[in-house]
Amino acid sequence: MIDSDSFRRVVGRFATGVTVVTTCVDGVDHAMTASAFTSVSLDPVLVLVCVEKDARFHDAILDSGSWAVSVLAASGRRAAEWFAARGRPLGGQLDRVRHHRGATSGAALLDESLAWLQCRTTAVYDGGDHDIILGEVVEGATSGLEGPPLVYYRSAYGELR
Ligand SMILES: Cc1cc2nc3c(=O)[nH]c(=O)nc-3n(C[C@H](O)[C@H](O)[C@H](O)COP(=O)(O)O)c2cc1C
């Protein structure tokens, strides 16, 4: 069986976009950088995000059931780094990142994004040390930003040109 370091090296050759997934529980904002985001179904309109069971975001998204995905532009790199920093303070973590609030989810939508989706959890599947959160898209929009997307490849951020 493949070990986890080899696995990381192999799947690191799969270039992805970068998202920040957000949710709001009892008035407290939670956010996490996630590249394990996928569109799943057109009818119904479904997406999924894989969330590590040990991440603090895990309990928040399960408690809330309502969440948002910001698809980052290349200019959102600092936000991606911040929301991937383990153990960052939860209180006020969104203060340093320009955002507005989604009407349906109440979750933060990052301004340095190419698109946003607001979702409601429809199923949670066990995925080893992650849970696979399936969500129905209740609202989606492009931002109007035309810049390149932020991409992640071989454990490094880059831009699609
Ligand atoms: C580019 C990138 C993509 C990531 N994608 C995911 C992901 O899809 N799912 C996940 O659970 N963690 C992902 N992480 C790790 C989380 O962002 C990180 O573990 C989390 O923010 C830790 O926060 P915590 O201290 O609040 O638990 C990713 C990290 C980076 C740098």
The ligand as a Gaussian input file, in Angstrom:
#p B3LYP/6-31G(d) Opt

LIG

0 1
 C       -3.908000      24.884000      -0.583000
 C       -4.533000      24.196000       0.616000
 C       -5.667000      23.434000       0.444000
 C       -6.270000      22.792000       1.528000
 N       -7.397000      22.053000       1.330000
 C       -8.007000      21.447000       2.366000
 C       -9.204000      20.720000       2.163000
 O       -9.719000      20.608000       1.063000
 N       -9.797000      20.155000       3.255000
 C       -9.268000      20.280000       4.510000
 O       -9.846000      19.737000       5.453000
 N       -8.119000      20.969000       4.732000
 C       -7.496000      21.580000       3.702000
 N       -6.360000      22.306000       3.910000
 C       -5.855000      22.468000       5.277000
 C       -6.706000      23.454000       6.086000
 O       -6.806000      24.709000       5.430000
 C       -6.078000      23.657000       7.495000
 O       -5.815000      22.409000       8.034000
 C       -7.024000      24.346000       8.440000
 O       -7.233000      25.683000       8.069000
 C       -6.449000      24.256000       9.849000
 O       -7.222000      25.111000      10.673000
 P       -7.558000      24.795000      12.196000
 O       -6.305000      25.079000      12.980000
 O       -8.645000      25.773000      12.518000
 O       -8.051000      23.395000      12.299000
 C       -5.717000      22.937000       2.829000
 C       -4.563000      23.713000       2.999000
 C       -3.971000      24.331000       1.903000
 C       -2.730000      25.166000       2.100000

